[in-house]
């Protein structure tokens, strides 16, 4: 019995190390489970963070791309895909087969290579502008800002780029520059207009004395008199000087216009017929003149000057070689017109009339095009007049616009757009003047402060058959008119005189005898001469200088109108 109890008590007990190991295993298992749960939670948070990042990345309004250092697109957000003209639903997982250069225009591929090279070599942020050729759309001007992302190895380096579409901004800047240039041109024209207006008055007063006396001397001279040729040259020089003064006013948009419905195609044909003899044998002039064009409300003489100036400019561009000038007229809708013009805005109305003059001459570079409409600018020798500057004022005063396209060695095309109007068209010789040379009767009160003008005009009026009374200012004219009102047939008054203002002078004359017509004449344009006299009666206007026939016709018309 004692032996059995001894054997049972001798069995070995579980070792303490095993229990400890089991405890450690249980603890490790619990720790692993805890780490597993933590890892699962972290992975969930990471997935949530990645999804949030992807959402922000794809939803960002700024195009963003990741490039390899040699320009392969590795990733792009939705805004970048839209900029590149790609469909987001077909976005591949990777873009190795799509170099960014595939989406660029022309020489911009080299600009991209230089940009990436600068980013990699310097490791600093770089920027440039590239033109992105969108699939199915117009190229977009894109500002690219890039930074280098280093990797563990050299081949792991990436270039992160932001692409900002600045097309609208650049277009707005271009429009702003165009507006500023137009404003500067307008200010130059305004300055020229002020100068031209001042010169016109003083210069035309001087020319009135020269032209009037020359005409009277010629009228009193026999046809074979030796002095006649000299007087004819004086007369022609005075007329050319008056024409130059008028062109200065035209270039500033202050010229006097006689507006009537004009057939542009007929006017172009007339102009070419006059100019063609000077081009024969050297320049071929082709006409493409549309029929049934809407009439244009215009001064036919000024419009003739526009076409003639463009023809002359085209011929000079071809010299000394032979070439071709093509003149085309057409009806053109607003949708077919350019959005911007060199001169003027888009004309009002649905349809416009186009005058196009195209040549095969030497063409112009950008610098020449910027100055082509400046007064007296020429690429030929100096002393050739105002050049194309007068076109700006004439086209503008007709509510039109002017477009220019030219490249060196590829010729030039000028396009004039004029608003159409209703009514029958007339050509340049539409209106017949009254016979200013017929013998007239009556008394004319001449009011002018220039002695030379008084002398010449008095002789002209007397040869027309009028008796002439002369006053040097408004007060003297009123005093003389009070005594002679019953015998006076018409009053010819200058717009600018010392003493009593013009409005008060005419108002007093109207009050003394309303039946006597007052004819205004001036070296200023009519609109400027009439300024401030809107509430008084003025029967007609005569520009200085003028020929005897023109002065006689204006007086006859005013007297006949007053007697009706």
ABEGO torsion letter per residue (X at the ends): XAAAAAAAAABBBBBAAAAAAAAAAAAAAAAAAAAAAAAAAAAAAAAAAAAAAAAAAAABABBBBBBBAAGBBABBBAAAAAAAGBBAAABBABAAABBAAAABBEAAAAAAAAAAAAAAAAGBBBBBBBBBBBBGBBBBBBBBBBBBBBBABAAABBBBBBBBBAAAAAAAAAAAAAAAAAAAAAAAAAAAAAAAAAAAAAAAAAAAAAAAAAAAAAAABBAABAAAAAAAAAAAAAAAAAAAAAAAAAAAGABBBBBBBBBAAAAAAAAAAAAAAAABGABBBBBBBBBGBBBBBBBAAAAAAAAAAAAAAAAAAAOABBBBBBBBBBBBBAAABBABBABEBBBBEABBBBBBBBBABAEBBAAAAAAAABBGBBABBBGAEAEAAAAAAAAAAAGBBBBBBBBBGAEBBBBBBBBBBBEBBBBAAABBBBBAABBBBEBBBBBBABAAAAAAAAAAAAAAGBBBBBBABAAAAAAAAAAAAAABABBBBBABBBEBBAAAAAAAAAAABAABBBBBBBABBAAAAABGAAABBBABBBBOBBBAAAAAAAAAAAAAAAAX
